[in-house]
Amino acid sequence: MNIEFKNNIASFNSLDEQLSILSTDPKSDKIYKRDRLLLIEKAEAMGRNAAKNIISDSAWKENPTLVQYIEDMGIKIIHEDKDFLVKDIRYCAEIYPKKKSIYLYDRAIKKWARDQGYNVETAETFILAHEFYHYIEFTNNNFASNLYSTPIIKIRRVEIGKSGIMKLSEIAGNAFAYELF
């Protein structure tokens, strides 16, 4: 456990932060208020359990860094010198599980670190761990976003399709990163 890392990212583990993240999901208004805390707890548990599985892996104990562990799994970590903004949302990284790669956007990470008051190394480690969780979700086909689903279209009593709550995966990714270190 890295105490300095945990102190630097403690705000991501707070209930207020998790509720704030959940509220930004386009479908959050469809979640019953009574279900929100339980959903956050379940998403956090998924993230923590995934981290505990990694921590118990002998390969984790043999690797000095998260980067080395990920690369030893055959996953490429690719740095690009760009800031990636879409509709006022800054993306610091993306995963491409079929290509076995995680892209880190260095300028976006630097700006995010500055905005959050973190040093760049802490921010990059947190973001990489968070994205690695999404990679694990994809490869295991076990998405935190599927903990709760809402109809895509509802006409009177007829419901068509189902959509998960994407921000539950973000909450799980934060819990994973926090637990991992």
N, C-alpha and C positions, 0 to 999 in steps of 0.2 A: 504494500500500500504506500503510495506516495502522498504524504500529508500536504506538501506544498501544492501539488496538483489539485487535491480535493479542496483545499482552502480557496484556490483560485477559481474553481468552477462550482462552488457551493450553491450559488444562486440557481443553477440549472436543476438542482435537486429539490428546490423548495416547492411546496404545494401551490403557492401563489403563481410561481412561474409555470408550473404544469397546467394549472387552470387557464392561465393566459394563453399558453400554446394551444390548448384544446379549443378555446374560444375563437381562434383564428381559422379553424377548419370551416369550409363553406357549408358543411352539413351540421355544424355544432348546435344550431338552433333546433335540430330534430332530436337531439339527445335529451331525454328526460333529466331534469335537474337532479332528481334522486339517484340517477345512475352515474353521474359524472365522477364522483370520488371513487366509486368502486372500479370504474373503467380505468381511471388513472392508476389505481393500485394494481390492477391486473396488467396494464401495459408496463408499469415499472417492474413488476415481478418477472415478466417475460424478458426484459432487458437484463435484469440482475441475474436471472437463471442462465441466460446465454453467456454472460461474463463469467459466471462460476464454472461453466463447462470449459471455457477457454483456460481459466486459471488452473483447473485440474488437469489439463492436457500436459503431458510430459514435454511436448515440443515448446510450450509456453515457458516452462521452467528453464529450458535450454537456450532460449533466445534472449539476448540482452535488451532488445527493444521491440516495440509494437511493429515498427517498420520491418525489422528482420523476420519477425514471426509471420507477418502477412506475406512477405516476399518468399519465405520458405514454403508457403502453401501454394506457390506458383501464381500468386496474384501480383500484377504489375502496379506499382504506384507511379503515376505520371504527373509531374508538376508542369503546369502551364502558367506563364506570366500574364494573367489577365484578371480583370474584374468582371464578374458575370452577373449583371443586373437584368431582371425581367419584371416589369411592372412594379418597380420599387422594392422588389425582393432580391436580396443578394444571395447568390448561390456560391458557396465556397468549395463545393466538391460534387462529384457525380460518380455513380457506380455503373459499370457495364459488366454485369456478371457473366454474360455469355462470352465476352472477350477476356474475362478474368482480369479486369483492371479497375482501378480507382483513380479518378482524376482529381487533383488538388489544384485549385486556382489561387496562386500565390498572392496576387494583388488583392483579391477578394478577402482572403484570410487575413492579410495585414490590416485592411480596413475594418474588418469585423473585430479583430483583436483590439484595435485602437478604440472602436466604439464601445466595446465591452470592458475596457480597462485591463486587458490581459496582455501578457507578453506574447510574441508571435509563436514561440515554441509551445507554450501551453495551449494556445488556440489551435495550432496545427495538430497537436496530439489529440486534443478533444475531438476535433472535426474528423480526423482519420479514424479514431475509435468509433465515433458515431456512424460514419459511413460504412465501416467494417460490419457494424451491426446490421445495416440494411443489406449488405452483401450476404450475410448469414441468413437473414429473413428470406431473401430471394432463393438462395441455393437450397434451403430446407423447406421452402414453400410453406412457411409458417409466419404469417404477417400479423403484427399487432393490430393493424388497421381492420382486420376481420373480427376483432373482439365485439364489434357492434356494427350492425348494418341498418341502413335506412333505405326505403324505396327510392328508386331513381325518379319515378313518376307516380303520383297518386291522384287518381280522379275519383272523387267521392270515396267509395269503399274499395275500389280496385287499385291494387298496387302492382306496378310493373318494374321488374328488375330490382337489384340490390346493389348498394354501394357502401363500402366500408368508410371508416373515419380515418383519413390519412394521418392526421396529427397524433393519433395513438402510436403510430410507428415512430414519430419524432420523439415522443415522450419515452418510449422504450429505448430508443437509441441514446438518449441522454442518460437514462439509468444505466445502460450498458457501459457507457464511457466512464461514468462516475464509479461504478462498481469495479471496473477493470483496474483502476488505479487507486 
